[in-house]
Amino acid sequence: MSLLDDLTAVRRNLNELVRSVERLERDVARQSPAVPEADPARMVSVPDTPYDSSLWTDSDDEGLGARDRRAP
């Protein structure tokens, strides 16, 4: 296969990719409903300050089990 054949194949594949993406964009635009706006009354603000470490005193390490026991 020559370089010209390779370039032709690349150009053909690229054109097909562009057409596929355009079809996908049309399908998505047709099927997806408009994104609803955020309701400020339902939003919760999360502070940037660190959590109080006493909140986690008696908690288990997620996925590791209790601190005083071994995992099976």
Helices and strands as residue ranges (DSSP letters): H 3-31, G 40-42, G 53-56
